């Protein structure tokens, strides 16, 4: 498997560490925290995931298809939530 | 004993004779032979015994499809079992041994299984040996395992080296037959980066095995010219002995390349095999096809071979499969076998299942003086250890024909295994009577026989067109298509799956699956392809059913009265052929699997006689025995007492160290630690506790504020990587706008803990005027930057894990060795004692400090008595979830200390706490002991543990119940701080 790091180009999957679902955002409201910590979708198809490129230490949001393993857009996580 | 070398023919180098042995017998072959062709040339027909029935078996194929001829190569630690003789390149002194026979290949006592076959039919292991159950493990399974099976592994470490490498290309061509080579040629000429992987040790594919003509000359000339041109192109890489065994995501391909022929010992320090990861923009699968056998009674005797294999031995190796050959065919292909054999002087008879064939074939047979039987079937064969006779039947008569070779041809199965590796199922193509690929892995194209078009003309033109298309996709301008004139044999035929007859008719030769087994599976309801496979073990051998799967499906389809398309097929998974584990591991074995990390002060510790312990990848000093000490406990007790009474030194360099800088560094640390960090003054250090977002403790360490916007934090050795990843995540995902940067500096600094009442005196002596260690200048929890010497910056932290007056001195790792020796010199005067992780563990338990045993991922700050650390003034990771009612419940076990009531009693970590007078049931479980050590200070074992209502129960007694070790110890609940509860020693 290959992942395109926006800084380093396409690299072998062994350079990356998987973390999981990049869908949920850490909530402002305390009441929403339990869902944020524990509830995850397990979609068939396109899925946004956090991957750390351990070489350049950039956390990435990788769009990946759980059926075909195709990789879609890859953006640094910091750009995705630059507003916060 | 029927094969022999022809006086001429083949592409072997007859001038280079290679000696080899088979079952100890000295034999000779030529350079360019495979082990199989050399065996056949020496008249060795019997090469193995079958898996279940121990029937005599010979060569069946000539390539990767071979189900029978599995041999063991080499001896001792280089023993390699289950190697297909057909794919082994013959080398001098090659040592091959047959398998699954005892006492010898010719006489095998387990041949009795052949007579017991009624008991050993499909699924026998679900039905027999069922009673008594206890005997299964002790008797039946070992017996069956001994009787069945293939070669035996060496059970010794693999002495060979394996390399791994990465390659990148525009076009990966898989297979070097006419299709693959033509594709490589057009793409290579256009300038594309091309890699050609060939499983065989010679390039050419079927061109080597057939008497083809390309462009009015022998195909050999075209092949030589093509290879010469490809070799001259700098952008083309030709790789022989390279098997593409798997297709992976993103255009990655797994390739194992044999750098020396199998069975050859590589030169010293040279690798035996290389595992390549090839990343290709596109690939062209030109893997050809594998011929199909026919199923008839007695179709497994040595001497019975695929027709294509007979032609390979004949045309490529100059070896005849027998002196009198019968060809049993349902396809025109079989007639080619007969013509090639007859031309080589072998008397041949064609038994054609069809009643009529093309008139050209009949005419040619007449010209070649080949005897022809139309509408014929083979219904029986004879020959104890090799074929001697076949019985043929037509509608009108039966006849015995004496022969020692039988070639079977029943059409082709495209070698489409790699197209299935992304779970794509092939589909049945009725007109062409074979499974063909339908969906392909991304970036893969097909050319040649793998498409189901089996002619040479198609192979050449498809190869060209696909190669040109890839070149174009990659931005090159390939030359226009030039058609090559070439010979082509007629390709007609029908598929005859099963011929009626008496006696065992084998479908899967490697796993001894017969047509009766398929009938049984059908009768018992195991009709879906997935059930069929698992019930009969069809196609589950090391050959993965390359010659048997489709035939088995066809027989099942016949029984079900449906078409093969409806029955469907199982898919193929990697690897295409077996891959040595050593190749997959590469250099990552033994100590290289987990490289050892050594602190800069390691060598000094070695000189002191330290015993080391692995903590993660690090080697740390565990304890340092002195001469005369007979037990590790004796050593550890001495080290603890020496620190508490004088001064000790411990290397703590392995703790994670992370520098955090930036305008928002303080806010960031407030966010990731549960306690307040922003209030920490510059020049001071604070204990920090990190939670996970679910409210449980993640890690602990110290936070030192070196400047207004500059912090240095420490992590536990084990969690250093996880914490670094976590901090990067918290910054980049949760607060990307914050101005903060961090970097791991674990390896950059050597850090030494100097602890004990004499620590200040020793350090002051060693450091001289460079730093003032007085309480006023360097109070408890101070951190100081100073210059140890010209150009040697150093940091000093007045922190203590032992509970004594203590410092941690950090110097750049390059100076670590020098500095520890610099401290050791005045250390002699102060009785400086080097202590290890054991003594450190004892002292931290004596002080009630939590460590890995308590920070075990299931404990909260409150459980550990650290509830007050959780700030109410800020948000932090884990804040909300730590407030969950269940984590606040009164009955959650909390940290307290324990002592055995009888000071001599044993007490163990892992013991569970039970109230006195109650049975040992889970309902009475009140918590568990996390850490236990012998405290020389207390004179008995002491422990830390988590106990329900623990802090309110000081002075009570409970049982520490350890069923695993058979202990039930009465213990007293005490404060977790056993030494200096007021902390007076810290301040010296």
Interface residues (C-beta under 8 A of the other chain):
Chain A: X1 X2 X3 X10 X12 X13 X17 X19 X26 X30 X33 X34 X36 X37 X38 X50 X52 X54 X57 X58 X59 X68 X69 X70 X71 X76 X77 X78 X79 X81 X82 X83 X84
Chain B: X166 X248 X249 X250 X251 X252 X277 X279 X422 X442 X693 X694 X725 X728 X729 X731 X732 X733 X734 X735 X736 X737 X880 X881 X884
